[in-house]
Amino acid sequence: MLIVVLLVVESCAKVPITGRKQFNLLPESQLMSMSLTQYGTFLQENEALPESDNRVQMVRSVGNRIAKAVEAYLIENQLDKRIKNFEWEFNVVDQDVINAWCMPGGKVCFYTGILPLTQTETGLAVVMGHEIAHAIARHGNERMSQGMAIQIGGVGLSKAVEEQPDIVQNIFLSSYGLGTQLGSLKYSRKHESESDKMGLIFMALAGYDPSEAVSFWGRMAATGGAQTPEFMSTHPSHETRISDLKTYLPEALSYYKK
């Protein structure tokens, strides 16, 4: 009983900045170990651009700048446990995909397809702050905890990896799971909105003007194409997102120093 109580206390935490209570069932150390393996596999299958590429230099410059600012903020607020054993790594793959992501432990990847929309270092900082926020908030742990519960039940991560490795890998890679009930999708949108707010503050801490986020998402909205209705999407609609960002801006600007 004591062990169970200790596990529950350890699993309950508050997300930095937003203060939202979260319940993560999986050991972060194990997720980071899986992250190292999956990130390495991804880079073997999707060759990263070389250090000499200007796009790589920009992504790494912005990434390291925001990571440094975030670390200082977490240490100052006695939240540095959130980045324990983090080893930041920033890479770019040459694929015409509008996407970027950050795995547990600070493993970041940008696709060249998103760079025409970021346009500048500040635009890139919008996306970088958002992706780093996912890692700091441990959204992947929440999503994976939920996915494991839905598909595997109350099985420990180590045992699940041993007995059902393919399922665990799929849950990990999606950081969401295969359950597509609207309740689960809404839960994911909550993470997206939380990362938007945290990302604004993270980029502001690093000296990037958070007002650029509104312009960036305006460009995203202008890319055209049919958008999935919000209630069926894991992301907020562009209109909702831009409206929320404008609401978050005053707080984010209080952290911004040119």
N, C-alpha and C positions, 0 to 999 in steps of 0.2 A: 504494500500500500504506500509506503514511504517513497519507494522508487517511482511509482506512478505519479504521486503528488509532485515530486521533483521534476519529472518529465513534463508535466502540465505547466508548472511554473516556468520552466525553461522555454517551453514552446510559445507561451504567451508573451507578446512584446508589443511595443508601439512603434509605428513607422515614424522615422524622423520627419520633422517639419509639419506633417499633417496630424500626427498624434493618433492616427487610426489604430485601434487594437487589431492585432492579427494573431492567427493561430497556425503555426507551421509545425507539422509533425515530423518532418524529415531532417536528419542531421546536416547542417550546412557544409560540414567538412566532407561528407560523402558526395554531396552535390558538386562541390568544387573539384573533387577527384574525377567524377564523371565528366565534368566540364573540360578538364584538361585533355581527357581522352577524345571526346567528341570534337573539340576544337582542332586538335591535331589531325584527326581523320578528315574533317572538313577541308583543312588547308591542303591535305594530300590530294583530295579529289577536286579542289577548286584553287588553282594556283594563285597565290597572292601577288600583287604587283610589287616590283622591287623598290627598295628604299630610295633610289634615285628619282623615282616618279614624283612630280610635283604634287599630285593628288594625295599620295601616301604621306608626304611630308606635311601637308596641311592637316590631314586627318590626325596624324600623330601629335602634331603641335597643339591642336585644339583639344584632343583627348587628354594629353598629359597635363595641360593647363587646367582643365576642369577637374580632373582627378586629383590634382594637387590641392585645389581650392576646397574640394569636397572633403578630402582627408583632414585638412586643417579645421574645417567646420565641425566635423564629427569628433575630432580629438578635443576641441575646445568645449564641446557640449557633452563630453564623456560618453560618446556613442561610438567610439572607435572599434568596439566589438563587431560592428557591422562590416568592417573592412579587414577583419583579422585574416591573415594569410592571403590577402588579395595580391595578385601579381598582374598589373595592368598590361595589356597587350592590344595594340591597335593595328588592324590590317585592312587592306582594300582588295576586293576581287573585281576583275573586269567582266561584269555582267550587266546587261541592260535591264536591271531590276530596281524598282524604287523601294529600297528597303535598307535597314541597318538593324543590328541586334547586339545585345550584350549578355553573355553567359555568366553564371555564378563565378566569382573570383576575378571579374574584370576583363574577361576575354571578349573583345569587341571586333565586329566586322561591319564595314560599309561596302555597299555595292556601287559601282561607278554610275549606275542608272539614277541614283538619287542626287548626285553632285550638281547636275544642271539646275536642279530646283533649289538646292542650298545656296548656290551662286557665290557666296562670300564666306569668310571665316565665321562671321557672326551667324549667318544662316546655317552653317554646318554645326555651330555650337548649339543651336536649337535642337537638332536631332541628337547630337552627342549628349547633351544634358538629359534629354528624355530617356535615352537608352541606359545611361549610367544610373538614372533614378530607378529604373526597373531592378537593377542589380542591388542597389543600396536598400531598396524597400523589400527585397527578397520576394518579389511577386512570383518568380519561378517556383519557389518553394511552396507558396500557397496553391498555385495552380497544379503543381505536381502532387501535392498532398491530396487535393480534391480528386485528381484523376486516378491516383492510386486507390483511393477509397471506393470510387465508382467501379473500377475495373478489376481490382485485385482483392479488395477488402482489407481487413486489419492485419496485413502481413508487413513485417519489417522490411526496410529497403534492401538490406544485404541478402535476406532470404529471397526476396522477389527477384533481385538481379540474378541470383543463382538458379532459381526455378523457372522464371519467365523473363529472360533477358530481352527478347524482342519487344515484348509489350512495354517493359520499363523504358527501353530506349526510345520507343515511339512517344511515350508520355513525356519523357525528358525533352526530346527535340521539339515537341510542340509547346512545352511548358503550359499545356492546357488540358490535354487528355482528349479522348474520343467522344465523351459525352457532349451532345449538342443541344441539350435542353436550354430553353430561353433563360432559365435561372442561372445556368452556368455562363451563358453569354453576357448577361448583365453583370455578373461578377467580374468578368474580364474587362468590360468597359470601365468599371470602377478603377481597375488598375491603370488603364490608359489615362484616365482623367487625373489620377493621383500622380502619375509620372509627368504629366504635363505641368502640374503645379510645382512639383519638386524640381523638374528640369529647368523651369524659369529661374528659380532661385539659385540653382547650381551654376547656370551660365552667368548669372549676375554676380555671384561670388567670385567668378573667374575674370570679371571685368568685361563681359559681353553684354550689350544692351538687350534686355529681354523683350523689348518692344518688337524686335525683329520676328518673334514667333508669330505674331499676327500676320505679318507680310508673308512669311514662309507658308503658313497654312492657307493663305489666300492663293498663293501660287499652286499649292496642291489641289485646291478646289477647282482651279482653272484648267487643270490638265484634261478635263473632260471625261467622257465615258460614264456609263450607268453606275451609280453607286448603290450598294445594297442598302435597303431600308434600315434605319438605325436599330429598330427593335430586333432585327435579325443579324446584326453585325457585332463583331467583337470590339469594334472601335466606335467612338462617338461620330456622328455625322460631322462634316466639315463646318456646317453652320453652328452646331452645338459647341464644337471644339473652339472655334474662334470666339464665340460669345463667352465661354468659360475663361479663355485666356485673357480676355479683356478684364474680366472680373478679378483674376489673379494678379494682374500687372502691378497695381499699386503696392502690394506687399513685396513683390519681386524687386521692384525699383528701389525699395528701401535698402536692399543689399547691394545695389549697383553703384560702383565707384569707377569713374572713367580713368 
